[in-house]
Amino acid sequence: MRRFVLAMLAAPLFPAAALAQTATSPATPPAAGAPAAPGQPGGHWHGHWHHGDMMKIWQAKFAAANTTHDGHLTLAQAQAADLKPVVDHFAGIDTAHRGYVTFNDIVAWRMDRMAAKLEQKAAALRAQD
């Protein structure tokens, strides 16, 4: 209760601080009440993208690039859709050497890369002790 009272007393003294906080948002949020456009995340805006939003974006990109609608994305399809990360690392994503990748292959590759980076950071922290 004490914090609430202090906050109510201090609020009129610092209106510029509240405006400064809202003006420095890292990106523009989706319009209130408007459905998200294709390739744009939905849900609540907190000033940054969430993992679920990024997954939805990549699922939409994958679906648009997969012109045969078979769940298999070839290198040519990825190039035509300008999916640069997939194109640049296609051989590393296609670990089974099938000539195509699935959405799960891309997610697994990304998770492997994240895990490797986290292992490097953990090793660096251990070396500091």
C-alpha positions in Angstrom: 0.0 0.0 0.0 2.9 2.4 0.8 4.3 1.9 -2.7 1.0 2.7 -4.3 0.6 5.9 -2.3 4.2 7.0 -3.1 3.6 6.3 -6.8 0.4 8.3 -6.8 2.2 11.3 -5.1 5.2 11.1 -7.4 3.3 10.7 -10.7 2.4 14.4 -11.2 6.0 15.3 -10.6 7.5 13.2 -13.5 5.2 13.4 -16.5 8.2 13.8 -18.9 9.7 10.6 -17.7 6.6 8.7 -18.6 6.6 10.2 -22.1 10.3 9.5 -22.6 9.7 5.8 -21.8 7.0 5.4 -24.4 8.9 7.3 -27.1 11.9 5.0 -27.1 10.2 1.8 -28.1 12.6 -0.3 -30.3 9.9 -0.8 -33.0 6.4 0.2 -33.9 3.8 -2.2 -32.4 0.9 -3.5 -34.5 -2.1 -1.3 -34.7 -4.4 -1.8 -31.7 -7.3 -4.1 -32.6 -6.1 -4.7 -36.1 -5.3 -8.3 -37.1 -1.7 -9.0 -37.8 -0.7 -8.7 -41.5 1.0 -11.8 -43.1 4.5 -12.0 -41.8 3.8 -9.8 -38.8 3.4 -11.1 -35.3 0.2 -10.9 -33.4 -0.5 -11.0 -29.7 0.5 -8.5 -27.1 3.2 -6.0 -27.8 5.9 -5.6 -25.2 8.5 -3.7 -27.1 10.3 -6.8 -28.5 9.4 -10.0 -30.4 8.7 -13.2 -28.6 9.8 -16.7 -29.7 6.2 -17.6 -30.5 5.9 -14.6 -32.8 9.1 -15.4 -34.6 7.9 -19.0 -35.1 4.7 -17.8 -36.6 6.6 -15.5 -39.0 8.9 -18.3 -40.1 6.0 -20.7 -40.5 4.3 -18.2 -42.8 7.5 -17.6 -44.7 8.1 -21.3 -45.1 4.5 -21.9 -46.3 4.8 -19.1 -48.8 8.1 -20.4 -50.1 6.9 -24.0 -50.3 5.2 -23.6 -53.7 4.5 -27.3 -54.0 2.8 -27.4 -50.6 4.4 -30.7 -49.8 6.3 -29.6 -46.6 9.6 -29.9 -48.5 11.5 -26.7 -49.2 14.2 -27.1 -51.9 17.2 -24.8 -52.3 15.6 -23.3 -55.4 12.4 -22.5 -53.5 14.3 -20.9 -50.7 16.3 -18.8 -53.1 13.1 -17.7 -55.0 11.6 -16.7 -51.6 14.8 -14.9 -50.6 15.1 -16.9 -47.4 18.7 -15.9 -46.9 19.5 -17.9 -43.7 18.1 -21.1 -45.2 19.9 -20.5 -48.5 23.3 -19.7 -46.9 23.1 -22.7 -44.6 21.1 -25.2 -46.7 23.7 -27.9 -46.6 24.0 -27.7 -42.8 20.2 -27.8 -42.4 19.8 -30.7 -44.8 21.7 -33.1 -42.6 20.0 -36.1 -44.2 21.1 -34.9 -47.7 17.6 -35.3 -49.2 17.8 -32.2 -51.3 15.1 -30.5 -49.3 14.4 -29.3 -45.8 11.3 -29.3 -43.6 10.2 -26.6 -41.2 11.3 -28.9 -38.4 14.8 -29.2 -39.9 15.1 -25.4 -39.9 14.0 -25.2 -36.3 16.3 -28.0 -35.2 19.2 -26.3 -37.0 18.5 -23.0 -35.3 18.2 -24.7 -31.9 21.6 -26.5 -32.5 23.2 -23.1 -33.3 21.7 -21.5 -30.2 22.9 -24.4 -28.1 26.4 -24.1 -29.5 26.5 -20.4 -28.7 25.2 -21.1 -25.1 27.9 -23.8 -24.6 30.6 -21.3 -25.7 29.2 -18.7 -23.2 29.1 -21.3 -20.5 32.7 -22.3 -21.2 33.8 -18.7 -21.1 32.1 -18.2 -17.7 33.7 -21.4 -16.3 37.1 -20.1 -17.5 36.6 -17.0 -15.4 36.4 -18.9 -12.1 
